Amino acid sequence: MTTYVAHLNAALKTRFDAQERAVLFGQNVVTGSCLSGLTRGIKSAGQRLAINTPNIENTLAGMGFGLMLEGVPAIFAMKQQDFLLLGVDQLVNTWNILRRRNHTASFTILQVIVDSGYEGPQSALNNLPDLCSISRIEGFTINTAADAEAVLDAQIFAPGFRIIGVSQRLWRREIAAWDAPVWSSTDAGLQRYADGGDATVVSFNLAWEQGAALSAAMRERGQSPAFFHVAAGHVIDWAPILRSAGESRRLVILDDSKSVNRTSQHLALAAYRRGIGQVAIVNREVHDGTLRPHADLFTIDIPAILAEIGLQPGVTAISARA
Amino acid sequence: MPDMTLATEVLRLRLSMMIVNDLNRGGAFKVPVHLAMGHEAIACAVAAAMGRDDRLLLTHRNIHYNMALSRGLKGQIAEYRLQEDGFNEGQLGCMNFDNPGAGVVYTSSILGNNLAVAPGVALAQKVKNSGALTWVVTGDGAMEEGAFYESLLAMKSTGSAAIVIVENNGWSLGSTIAERRCPIDVAPLTKALAVPYRTLGGNDVMAYAEALRSFRAEALTASSPLVLEVALHSLGDWRQKTEEFPDGKYINYHAGLAPTVNVTDWPVIADDDTDPVHVLTCRHGENALRSLARDTLAALRQEAA
């Protein structure tokens, strides 16, 4: 069995070792648990540096930009997305200056999204779209073995800046090994895992698992859904999804982000403008009551979703129940 | 015959800023311009001490360094006017004015922001084995930000060579140090991180340049950041008469127009060592400088026209 973290670690190490010159830095990246295994075995060699740093997130975000503008590819590997809030000045103000330049090197923040639950009121931020939206940063999440390869290939050392989020909930689980997407955008931000004409299922953020479960359940019922996953945390070109939904006339959006600024809302708006008939939107419920130690799961009610789009007679639709 | 190179540079910067101030008085700029009259000695000295591949990271008050490292007053003014023929094609204005070709790789208008970027620039020199030094400018206000401490910690931990210049003019916006915070003794703060700490004062540009060459060698040899605190005064202050202050309330210069400063071919603003131009007279004599100032002003006016 290959765990999610083992797959990511191997994929990251392979790509880092292939660089002639690069710096991977962060807290606890080359000693101790090596970010719970994410950076294990990554070592300095020649002009490749792998270095532990002090706990100075704002400056570490700035340091990555400094390396990038000097032509040295950089990865800031960090334990929690929550900690990146300390570096928001850099994400906004520095990137808004540097984005206008033509870069030859990359800066990637590779961060763990703590979605494993029971952390409490803090340490549970999964709102990658919020970080992306503040200065139009490109962001990506990794759910499966296939999108680990696609996202890392397309992004980890691509010139410019982006954030890649990985899931702590999936950490020790066997990595999902569906067949590779039948189609992927060149930046790996949008992937189509299955074709079908009965409905168009679209998962966002770290909800690939829910999208896959819904697609599988529909197939068991003899229905044939198209299944897209949006790995991007930023707004992308929705045309492939809208074409599919325009044909199926049924769209399901599954988004586990706790943001109130969800990328998926842009898709929903685009679908509304296209007059796509039946749309089911399933989001996280976020309120003060969820800011306590709890399982923090994104659960979906498949019969209710299917009822919402007219594929499950006899079951009350989500909107009717809400 | 004494070398007048640095004196000429100090005069060029002072007169250039006076021209910019005059244009500002006429409403030429929509962008906020932060003049740095009184800061010429350190800027000219840095330009003289920088190695060919050295890097410099600046703040919102960057006009003096950019003028010291570039002879393009016309392009600088055009940039402040946000014109397409501006130095940065009118895309950056004043507070983010950079010039990578001259080593000014990054300029930030956010207090402390450039300090956080500097460790990456400095570490990159180490990775590339370039032998170049990273200079980063901050002030007595920005050094209050956590990024000051964080960046020193980062550069010291990674063995990266840099000089952090603290331009201490004693003010942050309209507040003096005493009006906003407790004193910060930089010496023990840097000692705690084993970071060398040096000071400069008196505005003697030649002495500054000599000292900076020495500090540069020290930082490169030690592969360490070095903090340099420079005492200076932002000239262009004025007095506002009100009922409460009939003799005039002191208004420190921060940004925009310096209302009491006008273009003149003898550009001394203060007759003491707070004014780098005044300090030049001690080395070179007033007559030689007056002649030099006239010629410099004529050339700048021609360029700016």
Interface residues (C-beta under 8 A of the other chain):
Chain A: R21 V23 Q47 L49 I51 T53 P54 I56 N58 T59 L60 A61 G62 M63 G64 F65 G66 L67 M68 L69 E70 G71 V72 A74 D89 Q90 N93 T94 I97 L98 R100
Chain B: R55 Q91 L92 N96 D98 V105 Y106 T107 S108 S109 I110 G112 N113 L115 A116 V117 A118 P119 G120 V121 A122 L123 A124 Q125 V127 K128 G146 A147 E150 S151 L153 A154 S157 T158
